[in-house]
């Protein structure tokens, strides 16, 4: 795509934007805008002359009409928890931020239709609570759910631990309300489960990271609320053994398997070393672990017995070395803390390279084995830290710097280490981004790895919906 030519954000334009949202919601001082320029990984230097906080869809529409006319680039933003740089403006472009945080109302709950309609600035936790209050369940579960927002979840097609049972954000969305680049409002908030009337426009905007339009509200699919959940942690010798155990669980419990997380021993050790209030749940260490939840909508189901029978059979077959089944909610939360604190626990270990990748589920063990060997061939002292959602093939193949090693020397191998991992991802027919999106961090990698025809179609869609290139410039394409 040709580089767009942007207009100048004059004082008059800033005043016009401020008139729409009110002076208190047009932020220009560095002390006020700093929190919108934050990146959890601290990789990006971002800057903006203006943060706008609209209170409703009409205000977003009016902002975009001016931005389109004057060719002012904008960056839509939710909770700012993105991990691919998609929520941050670039240096030097003069992009303004449109924060959806004030648009946090619950518009509707339909218990018979098992759906709710929420504005884009509602946090995921509040959406989950609204479903709970309605006696139902919203299946998206991610570590940042207390601060991430549903608009951002949909814009990045967030995944998390519940994908094996409930699907990703795309699977949990029935309809959208979207403000287009020129300010027009598309009302696609229908709650229909079946609508066969041409192109599915909703799916254009889910996963588009704000490059095609600004999601302002969504109708979300709810499920029956689990009446009981049982958690277990199994120690196994290899990812292959973990996958064999998962197959046993699915064969016995079917859709009752609502979470399945693979964790390397090193990842557990990092968490034990740096996270508070966690402990090693087994007497002896194991090379790998499978953390799983079984859930049922029936109070009468004997999940504990089913789980114990599966684990006993796997131990007798030599597939599982040891296992613990949580006997209380507190014990279940303690087991899950080992997984949920894993990313944060890597920070004190020094520099870390992140790979949010996916391969077909059956290929997860071979991919991990080959990727570990490949990165050690590049840097024999590096420490691979694979963990993630084995049930849907999404592995976070992280690499920490050598213990006590030099950070600069490790990062000098960055490109070679990335290439080693991504070469194997492509070998196994996988994806370079499973759930974190492309943003700016993986934009160049996408151009190298995506099918050229697919890229051409994506660029055509972008030109059609955002001909001036003002929506989240430099992201994805």
N, C-alpha and C positions, 0 to 999 in steps of 0.2 A: 504494500500500500504506500502511496505517496505520503510524505510527511505533511500533515495539515498545517495550515497557517492560522495562528490564534490571534484573537483581538487583545487589546490592552484593557486591564481592569482599572478603569478610571475612578476617581472619587465619586463622580456622578453615578456610575454603575454600582459601586459599593453602597451608596445611599439608596439606590433603587432596590437592591436586594434587601437591605436592612428594613425598608418600608414594608416589605412582604412579611418578614418573620418577626419584626419588632427589634428595636435596638439591643435588647437584652439577649437576643438569640442570634446576633450577628457579631461574632467574636473576631477581634483583630489583634489584641495584645498577646505577646508571646507567652505570658504567664497563663492566659486563658486557652490558648490554642495548643499548648504543649502536649496535653494528654491525648490529643487526636493524632499525634505524630509518633506514637509509640509503636515499637515492634518488639514482640516478646523475645525474639532472637537477637535483637539489638544489632541487626545487620545493615539497616538502611537509614540514611540521613534524609529526613523528609522536611519539607517546608511548605507553608501555605500563607497567603495574605489574608484569608478569610475563611471562617467556619460558620456555616449557616445551619440553624437548627429549626427546620419547619415543624409546624404542629399538626398539619393535616395534608391530605393529598393535593388539595387545591393549591396550597402554598408551594409544594414541590413543582406542580405544573407551571405556576407563574414564574418560579425561578428558572425552570428549563426553557421557557419561551424567551426570556431575556438572554440566557446563556447561548441559546441556539442562534438568535438574531445577531448577537455581538461576538460569537465564536469564542466564548469563554470556556475553557476546559474545566470539568467537574469530576470529583471523585466521590461516589456514594460510599457511606461508611455506616457500619452497624456497631458492634461492640468492640471492634479493634483487636480481635483475637486471632485474626488470620495469620497463617504461617508461610505464605508465599508472596507477601508484599502487595497483594491485590488491593488492600484497603488504604494504601499510603500514596500521597502525591509525590511526584519526582522533584528533584531540585531544578530550579530554573525555568519551569514551564508556567508558573503562576497559577496553578490549578487551585480552585476553591474546593472545600470539602462540604458536602451535604450530609450532615449527621441525621440519622433517622431516630435518634434516641428518644425524642419527645413523642413520637408516634407509637405509643405503646398501649393502645386500648384494645380490649377484647370486644369485638363487634358482635359476635354471635356464637352460641353453642347449640348444636342440633343433636340431642341425645339419640333420637330415633334414627337419624341419618349417620350417626357416629362421626361427627365432624365439628370443628370449630373454626371461626374466622378471627384471625389476629392481625394487628398492624405490625409492620416490619420491625419496629423498635422494641417489641416485647421480647424480653429475654427468654431463652429456651426453658429455664427453670420455671418461669411464670406460666409459660404454655403448658408445661407438664403439670403444674399445680392446678391450672384451670381444667385440664382433662381429669385429674384426680377428683376435683370437686364435683365433676359431672358423673363420677362413678365409672370413668373410662380411662384409657391409657394412651399416651403419645409415645411412640417407640424410639424416638431419637435420643441417644444418650452419649454425651461427650464430656470430657473433663472440664471444659470451660463453660458448662451450661448455666452457671450462675451469672455470667457476664456476656456471653455471646448472644446475638439477637437473631430472631427467626429470619429476618430478611437476609442477613449475612449467611446463615445456614443454608438457605435456598440458593443464594447467589454462588456459593462454592460447592453446592451439592454435598453437604457434610455427611459423614458416615458414622463412625463411632462403634460402640460395642454391640449395638442391637441390630446391626444390618443382617446378621444371619437369620433372624426371625422376622424383622419388620421392614427390612429394606433401608436404603439411604434416604436422604431428604427428598429426592425426586419421587421416590415411591410413596412418600407420605404426604404429597401435595395433590390436592384436587383442583385448585384454581388459584389464579393470581390477579392482583390489581397492579398495573405497571404504568409509570409515567415514561413516555418515550422521549427521545432526544429533543424533539421539537415542542415538547410540552403537552402533547395530546395524552389523554388518559385511556388506557385499554382496560375495560372492566371485564376480566375473565374469572370472576370470583365464584363461578358456579360450583355446586357441591355434587354434580352428577358423577356417578361411577361409570356411566357409559354415555359417550357423546361422540358419534362417528360422523362428524360434519366437516371433514377436510383436515387440513394441517393442524397438528397439536401445537398451537402457539405457545402454550405454557412452557413446554420443554425447551423453547428457544432461550428463555430467560433464566431457567434453573441451570446453574453451573457456568453462566456467562460472566460472572464476577462484575456485574454492573457495566459491562461494555456495550450492551444493547438496549438497556432501559433500567429504570430504577424501580425495584419491587417495593411497593408501599403497603401491601396487605396480602394475606394468603389464607385460603381455606385448606385446612389440614385434616388428614385422615386419622381417625382415632380407632383404637382396638379395644377388645374386652380387657378389663383390668385383671391381671394375674391375682388370684387369691392366695397363692403360695409360691415361694421361690426358695430353692435349695442351692447352696453354693459348695463347690468342692475344688480342691487343688490336688493335682496328681503330679508326682515326680516321675519323669521318664528319661530314657537314655538318649533320645534323638527326636528331631521334628517328625521323622517318619513314624515313630512310636506314638507321638502326640496325635498325628492324623489318624492312625489306626484306632486310638481310643475315641476320637471324635466320631468316627464312623460307627463304632459300637453304640455310642450315645444316641446318635441320630436314628439308628436302626431300632432302638428300644423306645425312645421318647419322641421321635419325629419333630414336629414344630415346637415341642416343649423345650428344645435346646435353644435358649434365648441369648446365650453369650458363650464364646469360646476364644480364649486368649492364650497365645503361645508366648513364653518368656524364657530367655536364656538365663543361665545361672548368673552370668556377669551382671545382667540387668537387675536381678534380685539383689546381688551384693551391693551394687551402687545405692539402691533404695535403702537397704539395711544400714549402710554407712552414713547416709546423709539425710534421711527423712526421720522426722520425729514420730514416736509412738507406733513403731512397727517392729515386728520381731519375726524371726525365722520360724515358720510353722511346723517344720519337720526336724527330727533329730539329726539327720544326716543330709548333706547337700546332694543335689541331683543336677545333671548337666542341663536339663530342660524341664519346663513345667507347663501343664495345661490347666488354666483356670476356667471353670465353666459354671453356668447357671442353668438349672432346669426350672421351668415355671409351668403352672397350671391355673386355669380359671376356676377349678373346682376345689373346694375346701376338703373334699373327701379323698383326693388323690394322695397316694402314699409315695411321694417323690423320694423320700429318704431311702425307702426300701429298694425302689427301682435303681437309684444311683448306686447304692451299696452293692447291689447284685451285679451291675455293670462293672464297677471297679474291682470287685472280687474276681469276676471272670477274667478281667484284663490282667490282674496280678497273677492268677494261676497260669495264664498263657505266657507269662514273662514279658508282657507289653508295658506294664506299669511297675515301677520299683516300690512306690509308697504313695499313700493318698490320705487326705484328711477331708472330712465332711463337716461343714460348719453346723454347730448345734444350736446356734442362736443368731439373731440379727447382728449383734456386736461382733461375733466371730466372722460372719460373712463380710461385714464392713472392713474388718482387719485384713482379711485375705485380699479384698479388692483394693485396699490402700497400697498394697505392694505393687499393683499394676498402675493405679492412677497417679502415683507419685514418681513414676519411672522417668518421665521426660525431665522433670525438675531436678531429679537426683543426678542427672548426667552433668549438670552445669558445674558443680564443684570439681569434677574430674578433668576439667580443661576443655579445650576446643573440641567440638563435635560436628561431624558432617552428617546431615539428615537425608534420608531417602524414604519418601512416602511412596512406595511402589506396590504394584499388585501383579500377581501371576495366577493362572488357573490353580484352583485349590490343590489338585492332584500333584502339581509341580512345585508346591511350596518347599517340601523337604530337599529336593534336588537343587532348587534355586539357592536356598540358604547354604547348603554344603559348598556349592561352587562359588558363591559370592564370598563366603568367609575365606576360602583358599585364594581367591583372586585378589582381595584387598591385602591379605598378608603377603602375597607375592610382590605387591607394590611397596608396602611399608611393613616389614616383619614385626615391628614393635607396636603397631596400631591395635586397638581393642574393638573388635566388632561387637555390637550390642543389638542383636535382632530381637524384636518382640512385635506383637500385634495381633491382628484379627485373622487367625488362621481359618476360621469358618467361612470367610469370604475372600480369602487369598490376599488380603492387604497386610503387608509386612513393613514395619518401620525399621529399615535396615540402617541403623545409625552406626557411626564409627567414631570412637573417642581416641584422642591422642595417646601416644604411649605414656605409661605411668612414669611420672617424673621427667618426661621428655620435653623437648623444646617446641613450643607452640608454633613458631614461625616455620620450623623445619617440617612439621606435620602439615601445616596449611600449604606449604609449597608443593605438596603432593595432591592437593585438592582435585585438580582436573583429572589426574590419572586415577584417583580413587573413585571419583564420580563415574568416569568412563568404564571402569571395571564392573561397577554395579549395574549401570544402565545397559551395557552390552548384554549382560545375562538376562536382564528384564526383557529386552527385545527378543533374545534367543527363545525365551519361553512364551512369547506371544503376550507379554504383559503390558502394563501401563506405567509411565514414568511419574504419574500423579494419581494416586488412588482416591484420596479424599481431601487433600489440602488445596487443590486447585493449581493453576499455573502462575497467576499473578505476574510479577516482573521477574521473579527469581528463576523461573523455568521457561520463560518466553523463548529464549534462544534455543534451548534444548528441544522445545516442542517443534520449532521450525526444522530441526534436524531429524526428528524421529517420526513426526506425523506423516501420514500418507499425503502426498502432494495434492491429490484430488480433494481430500477432506479439507486441507488448508485452503484451497481455492474456494470451496463452498462456504467455509467460515468467513473468508474475506468478503465474499459477495453478500452474505447476510449482514455483515458489519457495515458495508457501504450503503446498503439499502436502508437500514434502520438508523444509522448514525453517519450520514454523508459528510458532515463537517468534522467527524472524529473527535467530538468533545467529551464523550463519555469514557471516563477512566482510561486516558491515553496511555499507551505503552504496556498495557496488560494483555496477556494471552497472545495477541498478534503484534 
